[in-house]
Amino acid sequence: MRQITPAKITMLCEGIYYGSEDIKNTEISSITTDSRNISSDGAFVAIKGARADGNKYIMQTYNNGAVCCISEFTPQEACGTAELPAGCAFIQVKSCFQALKDIAAFYRKTCGTKIIGITGSVGKTTTKEMVASVLSEHFNTLKTQGNFNNEVGVPLTLFRLREEHEIAVVEMGISEFGEMTRLSKIVKPDICIITNIGQCHLENLGDRDGVLKAKTEIFSSMADNGIAYLNGDDDKLSQIKEVRGSKPVFFGTGSNCGVYAENIVQKGLEGTYFDAVAGNKRIALHVPVPGMHMVTNALAAVAVATGLGMEADEIAAGISKFQPVGGHSNIKKTARFTIMDDCYNASPASMKAAIDVLSDAKTYKIAIIGDMFELGANEKIMHFDIGAYAVQKGIDCIVCAGSLAKQYVAGALAIDENHNVMYYENTDKAVEMLGNIVKDGSSILVKASHAMKFEKITSALENM
C-alpha cells in the first residue's frame, strides 16, 4: 500500500505511537478489521463492535504477521501488557471508525485508479456486479466484495486498491442523511451511478424525496469532470437536469434515455434478450438472469462502458458472463426445485420485481416472503399491497413469515379469500414446515429483509 506506514497512520489519525521506532516507515501491506485476514506486514484495526471486540485479538494478529495494530486503548488496556512483540507497532487513536475513514481518504488520493461509485435504493449489488463484469473485459477492475458498502466496508474496499487496478467499482449504501456525504468524501468518485429512488430506510429518510436527497449526496465529492449515470425510468432521477455543471447520462427502457433498450424478448427464467442503443451503437445482448429490472441494470453497465470507449463485442461478452452473488436474484436448480434465492434484502419495489420474475415460471409457483424492515409509518400498508400483488400476478402458493408478514396474508385474502396462503411467526417455524408445503417441480421465490435470515430457507430447500 503505497505511502501507508505506521508513521503516516499516526499522523493521519492524530494518534499516539508505541513500539519499535525502526519500523515507523515500513510500508504496510494491507489493512483489515478481521483478525483472520491478517497478512505479513499488515495492519489490524481493533474495532469494538456489538458482536466482537477486536482488541481481544491484537496479540494473535502480531503472532500471525501484523506489523501494526490500531486501537482506542493503550497497549496495557488492550493487550494486558505494555510490552509489544519485537518489531511491532501500536497506535492509539480516538476512534477506530474514524481512523479507517481518514486512512482510506488519504490512500484514495495516492491511487490513480478511476473509481465508479454506485448507489440507489435497490439493485446496487447487482448493478455493481454487472458493471464489473463488463469492465473486466477491457480493464483491470476491482469491485466491492460482499456487502462491504458502508462506512467500514467502503474503506476496506479502497484498501484493496493496487497500482495495477485501472478501475474500481465501489458500492455505497446508506440509511441516514449525511452518511453518503461522508462516503463520497472518502471515495471521491469519478463516475456516479444511481439505480433508482425507492421506499427504503424510510424510518430515517421520511419519504422518496428524502431518499433522493440522501442518495444524491454522492455528487458532493464527485470529481470536477465526473459523469453521473442515472436511471431515466425513475420519476425522481429523471428530473435531475444537471450534476456539478454537467448533464447526466440517462439509461433506461425508454427511447428518451441516452442509452436505452429495444426489441426486448423475455425468456422466463432463462433471462432476457434485447438490443441496447447507445448513440450510434446497437449492441445485441443476453442477460442470463430473468427480470425486466435486470435489463435496466445491464443498461447502466452499457452506458458506463460505452462512455469509457469499450467495443460492442466486449460489452456483450461482459453482460453474458454476469453471475449474481448469493442472495441477489440467484437462480438455483436442484433435483426437485428451481429456487430464486433473493433473500439478501427486500423493499416493496424489489419484492414486486421478484414476484414478476416468479410469475413468468411455467411451473407451480411458490413465494416464500418475509418481513421488509425500515419502511416507516406505512409499513403495514406496504406489506398488505405485496400480498395482494402476489395473488394478482398468479402466484399459486404464498408462504409468509414474520410479524409484519401478517399483512401479506391480509392483502392476499383481500383479493381472493380462498387463496393458498400460509403464515408462520418466524423463519425457523417456516423452515420446519417446508416439507409439508413444497411440491416437486415448483419454482420457489425466497425473499425478505436480511435480518429475517431467510438463507436458512434457501439452504433447507437446497438440501431437500
Secondary structure, 3 states (H helix, E strand, C coil): CCCCCHHHHHHHCCCEEEECHHHCCCCCCCEECCHHHCCCCCEEECCECCCCEHHHHHHHHHHCCCCEEEECCCHHHHHCCCCCCCCCEEEECCCHHHHHHHHHHHHHHHCCCEEEEEECCCCHHHHHHHHHHHHCCCCCEEECCCCCCCCCHHHHHHCCCCCCCCEEEEECCCCCCCHHHHHHHHHCCCEEEECCCCCCCHHHHCCHHHHHHHHHHHHHHCCCCCEEEEECCCCCHHHCCCECCECCEEEECCCCCCEEEEEEEECHHHCEEEEEEECCEEEEEEECCCCHHHHHHHHHHHHHHHHCCCCHHHHHHHHHCCCCCCCCCEEEECCCCEEEECCCCCCHHHHHHHHHHHHCCCCCEEEEEECCCCCHHHHHHHHHHHHHHHHHCCCCEEEEECCCCHHHHHHHHHHCCCCEEEEECCHHHHHHHHHHCCCCCCEEEEECCHHHCCHHHHHHHHCC
